[in-house]
Amino acid sequence: MTKLPEQIINAVRSAGVVGAGGAGFPTYVKLQAQVDIVIVNGAECEPLLNSDCAMILQHPDWLVEGLRLAMQTTGAKRGVIALKEYYTDQIDALKKVLPADGAIKLHLLENYYPAGDEFFIVYDVTGKIIPEGGIPLNVGAVVNNVATLMQVYQAANGKPVTERTVTLVGEFNEPKVVTVPIGTTYANLIKIAGGLTRDDVVLLDGGPMMGKIVDDWQEGIAKTTSGVLALPSDHFVVTMRQQTLSQAIKRSKSACCQCFRCSDLCPRNLLGHEIYPHLTMRSIDYNQAEPAKNITSAFLCSQCGVCELIACDSMQLSPRKIYAAYRKELVARGVKNPHIRTNVVANSEIDGRKISTITLLKKTDLAKYDIDINYEGVKTVKKVKISLHKHVGVPAIPNVVLGQKVRMCDIIAASPDDKLGSVYHASIEGKVTDISETLVEITA
């Protein structure tokens, strides 16, 4: 039976679907927009991750149906699945299930970083540039990633978000892609991957470019976790991530030579946005408050890591950290983003300055981890720790008590109905063994 748009949106909200690509924005809000096109981000933007690719091979029909549902709610006449041209197996699998009416098509991307950035993917697919400080909706588009739209399909069929497909890559004895319950601890993931190859390992939740260091391996993964990367503690990616703001400022003052390389390669700059990392570095090097746009351009930074890990790798400078600090301070002072230009034109050198993923892996000393990784199915665990605040909006409020028995898919927490937020469900059957304002632990 065909569902009405309102029924689909309500099902997605009740299922707790949020942007699975890392942002965690509640998907039901996106589905309320009215747009011309819905784009699937199938680029698997972060190097080394293969979670979305694995799921496309397992369930290409789920993706197509999830996209169709998103088109139905948004009124979009066009649906596009954008994925890299070398994903030949995934392309073949999708071609077999595309609808005959031509409303959904494939768009093939080059293998560059950050192909999966929604600003870049919108430009690549439509030729339109999202304005400064804008979102895809400003150019008549909605972008969702593969996992999110598969969850939309499942939500419409009565299944809430209780599991996540993740890539376990790097210094694991048995790198693999698996599907595990939300809240599976990082320590359990290490066991699932056969342990670590060495003792001095740091875990990143996500990929090498934008992933966050995991401080507590007893914490559980979130709905937004697409992979876990294990790297030696002295690896370049790790040491740059651990660099403090104070260290970043000192390095900039002593080593930034204003070579422009960070600005030349900045993805947002290439799209014509008024962000010049080298000028922002100059402002902090010489304590310059003017021109103010060199500071407020922090609102335009996507934190993609190109400046830090590719452009300034030799000098180990971090415009990214400077931008993050500036933005935090500006927000704290109540400053709004003044960069709102709409007549944006892409840099004429954009195609020549795209960063090949192969080059990226070599420069960051990650090429040795770029191996074929198999999908090994669903793995079960006996304990989960489900964080209730890893989404955009207000935290979810627990509605269970210590010692309560829960079944898989039972609602255990929800944000207030009148607030932006999400719903959380039990990802395994068991008993609530710990509870706080931000976490529910369930033990089988």
Secondary structure, DSSP 8 states (H G I E B T S, - for coil): ----HHHHHHHHHHHT-B-TTTT--BHHHHTTS--SEEEEEES--STT--HHHHHHHH-HHHHHHHHHHHHHHHT-SEEEEEEETT-HHHHHHHHTTS-TTSSEEEEEE-SEETTTSHHHHHHHHHS----TT--GGGGTEEEEEHHHHHHHHHHHTT----EEEEEEEESBSS-EEEEEETT-BHHHHHHHTT-BSSSSEEEEES-TTT-EE-S-TTSB--TT--EEEEEETT-HHHHHHH--HHHHHHHHHHH-----HHHHH-HHHHTT-S--HHHHHHHHHTT---STHHHHGGGG----SHIIIIITTTTT--HHHHHHHHHHHHHHTT-------------TTHHHH-EEHHHHHHHTT-GGG-----EEEE---SEEEEES--SSSS--EE---TT-EE-TT-EEEE--TTSS--EEE-SSSEEEEEE-SSEEEEE-
